[in-house]
């Protein structure tokens, strides 16, 4: 006979066959009081039988086996108290529901499978049946049985609540994974979302630094901050990605294996020895480490979830929650790194410290002059953020990767105010300069940036045309947004717009053509000739310059680090130069002194340096191509090149040296420019003659011409090395 049937048979009336409203009636007080007295003598035996049955369930056995003896005894004591409460004549429906929801929540978080929860009720009923006299206490046991059924229903409700919360978290993380634009924002917001989830006592995201020490970069809540501080302040505790004991916890194993790793109980897990005391002090009992990666790729970071209970998020429902998290966040990091590049690990405490410095007087704007190549004067400076941290001055490359979107807004607001205030200070000493400030692409669509710009212009009484906002070409512009319309809002204020770092990232011809930029800035990576063919570098700069000018935009070339490159971009027709050859970024107080000692700008288009000669060669070649495409012009050039100056043009054509006699023809400038690019000291202009002969006889796209050109370029660069 089953327990439920025995209890039903023991019930003398149908008072318990309603909706359960009488389960807490005083009508059962006498019977339940008698049952409670019996339970006090037999509860320990009932609970022992109950746990003997639970341990035969495979999943429950795994959970119970992870407990220490002290934890198991505590759990049994709690079970006894719970049994007393269920049988109490003073139990109310409200109190019962509260208790059941609390216990159900714990069971769900520990990872007790719902199926095992159902089975456990049968095991408990059997333990009661085998221990107590069901005939003597039949009515009270019937009430207890109905209360156990109601208890199971309310515990099931707790399971459902937690599952609903998991689904809500996954929806929020899904939106975040597709929308977030930076690694810092991703990890900051994901720990916030997960930290609000009832199942999670704490969470963190981190990765190893260059020394292989694991750094927590974002954490949730004060408890996690204290736990993290314990790691940072002890040389024995930092997690390693190596094979040392500090690398054997879930985080280290997950980083090496790429698999989800867990500790189901910190109190009994020997691999958690380095962190056991610290974790238990903060009431963390178990954890799971989730490697964030794309399938088939190594981890990019580790997401750790900590629990206030043993279990380590090992139940099927919990794994069904963890696996989508792993996929979503792994893909999000890969997408961000594909757009922005991989950043280095910045510890959470450092991130917090820098964010605080950003909002203090530690933020300093430095200024790099922009040289107008037509006038030879500096009329504009670019403002560049610096962060003073004690004796160190941090550059954007160091602290930008650690900033959140809110940090960038504060940086823009505080930086713009500092720049416009400083501009007014320069005006008072007779120095009028335009200023240029970087605007993150995330500002488009965020009206706070627009309002901050409008307010700053008003507050500091700055003419709008004296301000340029630079948008990095390396930033992906927000999708699904009317970018042109957003930029037009800033244009309506009267300010100038510049596309910064052209050629280094996300630019397209449509972006350059359609968006209302006044300036384009050719990226320093394009200009660098280190390890590259200098001629190809200049050709790229020349074509970008021509493209910008043809679209009605002024062209700034960044990264000018020597006089030769400065001379070259003057010849190639750029409007403005910026770089160390002119000046390094400097504090505001140094700028007025520097303005009185500006560098000399080559005003003549006559090439003196090797790079200048190569730039002249590019211009000359462009004219050569135009001539070769015009049959009449090419015929005239062929006659001049192949006819000696002392022979009638109608005579048989033979190659002739180029000398001053040739320069009386309409192509005199063409030939003189050719001579200007020749290395000094070449008594026999063989390289020049071979270049022109190859162009005339074989065409400027021929192998012969390219070979002759390379010999000339080699001669030019060799002369530069010798000098």
N, C-alpha and C positions, 0 to 999 in steps of 0.2 A: 504494500500500500504506500502511495506517495505521501509526502509530508502535507501537501496542500489538501489532498482528499481527507487525510486524518483530521486536519484542523477544521475543514469544512464540516465533517461529520460531528466534530465536537461542539459545533455551534448550535445551541438549542432553538434559535429563532433566526429570522431574516434581517435582523438589525444591521448586519454588516454587509448586506448585499445591495447597498445603495451607492451613492457617489463618493463615499468615504468621509462624509461630513461628521459621522458619529465616531470615527476612529479616535477622537480626542475628547470624547464625552466623559463626564464624571460617572456615567453609568458603569464604566469598567474599572473605576478606581480601586475597588476592593480586590477584584481579581488580579489587576496589574500589580497592586502592592504585594500581594502574596507571591506573584511570579518574580518580582524584583528581589524579594528576600531569598528565593531559591537560586536566582541567578548569581547572587553575591557569593554563594558557596560553590557554584558550578561554572561560572563564566570562564575561568582560566582553562578548565578542561574543554569547554566548548570551543574556545579560541584556538587551543592546541589542535583539536581535531580539524578545525577550519583551515589552519595553515598546513597541516599534513595533507589535506586535500588540494589546496592551492598549488603546492609544490609539484604536484603531478601534472599540472597544466604547463606545457613546455615554455610558453612565453612568460607566464608568471614565475616559473622556476628561475628563469634568467634574471628577472628583476630582483627576486628575493635573494638569489645567490650573491648579488653584488653588495648586499647590505652587511655592515659589520654586526657583530653580536649585540652590541649596545643599541644600534639602530633597529635591529629586529625586535629586541625586547621592548623598545619604546613603541614600535608599531603595534605590537600585541597589546600593550597597555592601552593605547588609543582605541584599539578595536573593542576591548572590554568596556571602556567608557562609552563608546558609541552604542554598544549593545544595551548598557544600562539606560542610556538616554532614550533609545527606541522603545524600551519596555516601561518607561516611567509613566505613572498615572498623571503627572503634571505636564507632560509634553503637549504643546499646542501645534496646530497646523502650521502657523507662521514659523515657529521655532524649528519644526521638523524640516520645512522647506529650506530654511536658511542653512541648517546643518547639512542637508543632503546636497545642496548646490555646492557648498564648500568642500565636502568630501569628494563629490563628483569631479570638481575642478582639479583637486589634487590627483585623483586617479588618472584623469586625462593627461595631466602634465607629466606624471611619472611614466606614463606610457602603458598603463594597463589597458589592453585591448578591450573594446566594447564587448566582444564575444566572451572574453574571460570574465568581464564584469557580470554578464548574465549567468555564466556558469557558477560564479562565486556565490550567487544567491542560493542556488541549489545546494552547494556544498555547505553553506551556513545553515540552511534549513535542516539538512541531514544531520549536522552536528548537534543542533538543538534537539532534534527527534531522538537521537541516540543517547542523549544525556538526561533529558527531563521526562517526567511522567506526563504524557500527553492526555491521559484520562483525568488526572487530578487537576491539571491546569489547562484544560481544553479551551475554555472560553477566552482566557488571557492569551493563549498561544494563537488563537484565531485572530485576535486583534493584532498581535505582534506580526503574524504572517501578512495581514493586510498592510500594516505599516511598512514592512519590508518591501512589499510590492510597490507601494507609493514611493518609498525611498529610492527604489531602482528607477522609477519614472523620472523623479526629479534629478537624480544623478545623470540619467540620459540627457535631460535638458541641459545640464552643465557641459556635457560632451558636445552637444549641438551648438551651444553658444561659442565654445572654443573653436569649433570647426568653422562657424560663420565668421569669426574674427580672423581666422587664417585666410579665408577666401578674400576678405576685405583687404588684408595686408597684401596679398598677391596682386590684387587689382591696383592698389596704390603703387606698388613697386613696378608693375608693368608700365603704368603711365610714366613713372619717374625714369625708367630705363630708356624710354623712347624720347623723352623731352629734355633730360638734363644735358648740359653742355660741357661740364668739366668734371674731372675725377674728384676734386674736392667737394663740389656740390653733391655728387652722387653718394659718396661715402657719408657725408654729413647728414643728408636727408634720409638715407636708408637706415642708419642707426636710430634716427629719430622715430621713423615709422615702426621699426621693430621694437624699439624700447617702449613704445606705447602698447604693444601687444601683451595681453595678460599672461601669456605662457612664458614670456622672456623676462628673466630677472636682470639681465644685462647683455649687451652685445658690443662688439668691436669689429673694426676692419683694420687690417694692417698688412705689412709685407716686410721682407728683410731689407736692411740697408746694405751698403757696399761691403761691410765687414761680415755680413751674414747674420747680424743680430736682428731679430724680429722687432719691428717698431709698430706699436699701435698708433694709428693715424686718426681714428675717429672712434669715440666711445659714447655710450648712452648713460646719462645720469651720474649723480654724485658717487654712488656706490662703485661704479666702474672706474671713476676717476681716482678714488682711493686705492682700488685694486691696482690700477695702472701705476700710481705713484709708488706702490710697494715694489713693482718691477723695476722702475727707473732708479730707485734709490738703493738697490742692492746689486752688487756686482755678481752675486751667485745666481740671481733669479732670472735675468733676461733670457728670453726664449731664443734658441739658436736654430738655424736650419741645417746644422751638421749632426754628427753621430754622437755628440756628447750627451750626458744626461739631460741637459737643458733643451735638447732637441728631440726628446722622446715623448713629449706630451702631444695632445691632439693637434696643436698648431704646427709643430715641427714635422710630425708625420704626414699631415695633410699637404704641406708644402712640397715634401719630397715625393710623395706617392701620387699626388693629384687626385686622391680619393677622399671621400668624407670620412673623417676620423672622430672618435668620441672618447670621453671618459665617463662611464656610467655612474661612477661614485668616487668623488675625490678622496673620501675617507679610507677607501680600501684599495685604490688603484696605486700600485707601487711606482708607476711611471709618473705620477703626479707629485712625487715626494718633494721636489724643489719648491712647489707652490701650494702644497696642501694647507699649511697653517694660514697662509695669507688668504686663500680662497675661502676656507671655512670661517675665518674671522669676518668676512664680508657676506656670509650666508650663501655662498655659491656651493652647490653640492655636485653638480655635473655640468658637462658642456659638450658641444659638438663643434668641430672645425670644418668649415665648408670651403674648399678651394674654388675660387671664382675663375673660371676658365672656359674657353670654347672647347667643344669636343675635339680630342686629339691634340690639344695644345697644353703647354705647361701653365701652372697657375699664374695669375696676375696679382692676386691678393687673397687673403684669407678672411672670411666672415666667421666670427665665433659667436655662438649663442650660449649663454649661461643660464642654468636653471637653479631655482631654489630647492629643488628636489632631486633625488637620484633618478637615473633613467637615461640621461644624455640624448633625449629626443630620438629614441630608437623605435618607437611604435610605427606601425604602417601609416597611420594618418599623419604622423609627424614627418616621416620620410616623404610622403606625398606633398608635404608643404615645403620641405627643404630642397628637393630636387628642382622644382621650378625657380626657386630663389637662385640657386646656383646657375642655372641656364640664363635667366634674365640678366643677372648682374655680370656674369661673364661676358655676354654679348655686349652689354652696355659699356663695359671697360674697353673691350676691343674696338667698338665704334668710336669712343672718345679718343683712344690712342691713335687710331687711324687718322683722325682729324687733327689732333693737337700734339701727337708724339707722346712717348712714354716719359713720365716724370719720376723723380727719385723719391724715396720714402722720407717723409717729414714727420717726426714724432708728434703726437697729439699735444703735448705740453708746449712744444716749439710753435705749433700752429696757433695755439691760444695766445702765446706770448707775442707773436708777430701781429696777430689781430689786435691785441691791446696797444702795441706800439703804433699801429696804423692810425689809431684814434687819439694819438697824443702828439706832442711836439716833436716826436722822433721822426715823423714824416717830413722829409726835406725834398724840395723840388730842385733838381739841378738843370742846367740849361746848356744846350749845345747850339752854337751859331750855325746858321745857314747862309752860305755865301752866294750872293747874286753874281753870276758869271758875266753878265752884261755890263754891270756898273762897277764890279769889284768891291762892293760894299756889303756889309752884313746889315740886313734890315729886319731879320726875323730870327727867332730862337725856338728850338723845340724843348718843351719841358719834359723832364724824365724823372720818375719817382725814385727816391732813395729812402732807405729806412735805417736810421742810426740805432744800433744795438750795442750800447757801451762804446768800446773802441772800434767796433766794426761798422762799416757802412755797407748795407746789403743792397745789391742791384736787383732789378726786376726778375732776372733769370733765377735768382735764389728764392725770393719770397712770393712771386706771383703764383707758382704752382700750388702754394698752400692757401691761397685766398678763395673764399666762397663768393657767390654772386653778391651777397650783401656787403662783403668786404670790398669788392670792386666798386660798388656804388659809393661807399664812404670814401674810398680812395679818390674817386672822380670828384666828388663834392668838395672834399677838403683840399685836394690838389688844385682844382680850378680856382678856388678862392685864394689860395696861396699865390698862384701864378698871376692872377689879375691884380692882387694887392701889390705884388712885387713890380709889376709893370707900371703901376702908378708911382712907385718909388723911383723907378728909372726916369720917368717923365719929369720928376721934380729936379733931377740933376741934368736935364737936357738930353736924355737919351730916349728916343722913341723907337720902340721895337714891336713888330707883330709877334704874337705868341702862338705856338702850336701845342695842342694837348691831345693825348691819345683817348679815343672813345671806344670802349669794347663793343663788339658786335651785339652783345646781349642787351646793350642800351636801346637797340632798335625794337620797338614794341613795349619798352618799359618807360612809361611816361615820366617817371621820376627823374630820369636823366635830362629829358627835355626841359622840365620845369626848373631843375637845378641850374641848367645852362642859362635859361631866360632870366632867372632871378639873379645869378651872379653878374651877368652883363649889366643889369639894372643897378645892383648894389655897388659895383665898382666903377660905374659910369664909363664903361668901355665901349668904344665903337665896335659894332659887330664885325666889321670887315677887318679888324685887327686880330681876330681870333680864327684860328684854323683847327678843326677837329679831324684827327687822323684815325681812320678805321683800318685795322690790320687786314691785309689781304690773306694772311694765314688763318684768319677766323672764318669759319663757315657761317654764312649769313643764315638767320633763322628761316626755316622752310615754312611754306604756307603763309608768308607775310608779304605785304606790299612794301618791299624794301625801299623802292624808289619813293613811294609816298612818305615813308617814315623819314628818309633823308631830306625830302622836300620840306618837312616841318622845320628842320634845322636851317635849311637854306632860307626860309621865309624870315628867319631872325636876322638875316644879312651876313651870316658867318660864311667862311670858306670851308670846303670839305676836301680831304685828301685821302687817296687810297695808298696806304702804307705797305712797304715791302712787296711791291709788285714783282711777280715772277717767282715767289717762294711758296705758293700754296694753292689756294682755292680759286684763283682768278680765272675768268673766262673772258673771251672777247665780248660777249654779250654784257657781262657785268661791267666791263670797262666802258662799253659804248652807251649802255642804257642808264647807268646810275649817274647822278649829277655831281660828279667830282670836279673840282677846279684844278687839283694837283694830283699827279701820280708820283710815287716815290719808288725808284728802282732799288730793289733790295741789295744789301751788301753782299749777300751770297752770290749774286750775279756778277758783281764787280770784282770779286776776289780772283786773282790770277794764280794763286798758289797751287802748284801741281796741275795747272791747266794750260791749254794753248791760249796764250795771250791774245792772239789774233781772233780766235773764236769768241773769247770773252767780250772783246770790244765790238765784234760784229753783233752780238746779242744786245749789248747796251745801245748800239746805234739804232737797231731796228725797233727796240722798245721806245727809244727817244722819238724816232720818226712817227711811230704809231701814236704816241701820246700827243705830239704836236699836231698831227693830222686830225685828231679828235678835238682840237681846241683846248687842250689841257697843258698846263705848265709842268715841266719835268724836273724833278729833284733826283740826283744820283747820290745814294748813301754809300757809306763805307769807303770814302776816298782817303787813303792812308799814305799816299806819297805824291810828290810833285809831278811825277810822270803821268800818273792816272789823272791828276787834276788837269794837266795840259791836254790829255787825250779827250776828256769829256767836254772841254771847251771847244776843241776842234769838231767833235761829234754833234755839237749844237744843243747840249743840255742847258737848262736855264739856271739851275741852282745846284750847288755841291754841299755835301755834309759829310764830315768824317774827321779822323784824327789829323789828317794833313792840314786841316783848317784849325780845329780846336777839339779838345776832349770836353765832355760834359763837365760843367763847373758850378760851384755854388753861386748864388745870386750876387753876393758881395764881390766876387772876383770878376764878374762880367764887365762892369764899367771900366775897370783897369785894362782888361784885355781888349776892349773896343778901340783903345788908343794905339794898339800894337798889332793890327790885323796883318795877316800874311799877304805877300805879293801875289796877285793873280795874273797869270799869263794873259795878256791882252792881244798879243799877236797870234795869228793862226799859223805862223811858221813853226814847224815841228823841230824841237831840239832833243827831246828824249826819245828812247826807243818806243815807248807806248804812244808818244805823240806821232812818231813816224808811221806806226802801224795804223793809227787812226786816220792819218792822211791817206795811207794806202787804201783804206776802206772807201773813203770819199772818192778817190781817183778811180777805183774799180767800178763804183756806181756809174760814173760818167762813161767809163769804158763800155759797160753794158748798154748804155743808152746809144752810144755811137754805133756799136755792133748791130743794134736793132734797126738802124736807119741806113738803108743801102747807099744813099748818096754820101752821107757822112763817113761811112765805113770805106767806101771807095776812095775818098780823099785821104783818109788816114792810111790806107794801104799804099797809095802812091807816095805819100811823104815818108813812110817808114822804109819802104823798099827801094827808094830812089835816092842816090847820092845827091847832095846839095849842088854839085857842080855839073850834073848831067840833066839833060832835058827830060821832063816827065815821060815823054813818049818813048824813051830809050828802054831796052830790056830791064826788067826789074830784078835787082840784086839787093840783098840786104846791105844796108849802109849804117855806119855808126851815127848815133844821134849827137849832133853838136849844135852850137849856137845858131848855125845857119838855118836850122829847122824851125827856129822859134819866130821867124817872120810870118809864118802861116797863121790862119785863124785858130789853130790848135795850140798856140804858144803857151797858154795857161795850162793846158793839159800836160804838155811836156815839162814845163817848169815844175809843176807839182810832182811829177815823177822824179825829177832830179832832186827835189827837196827831201824825198824819203830815203835817198841813198845814204848808206853809211859814209861818214867822212873818212877820207884817206883812201878810198878806192880809186886808184889812178885810171883803171880801165873799167868802165861801167858795164862789165859783162852781165851782171845780174839784171840790170835794168834793160839792156838790149835783148836779153833772152826772154824776159817777161813780156815785152811788147811784141817781139817777133812771134812768140807762142800764141799770144792773143790774136794777132792778125792772121797768122797762117793756120791756126788750129781752132781758134775760138776760145773765149774766156771760160767755157765749161769743160774744156778738154783736159785729158790727163797731162798733156805736155804743159799746158798753162799752169795747172796745179803744182806740177813738179818745179817749174821755174819760179812760181810764187813762193813755194816753200824754201827754195834756196835763198831768195831775197829776204824772207822773214828771218831765216837762220842767221844771215849776215848781219841784219839789223840787231837782233838780240845778242849776237856774239859781241858786237861792238859795245853794247850796254854792259855786258859782263866784264869786259876788259877795262872799262872805265869805272 
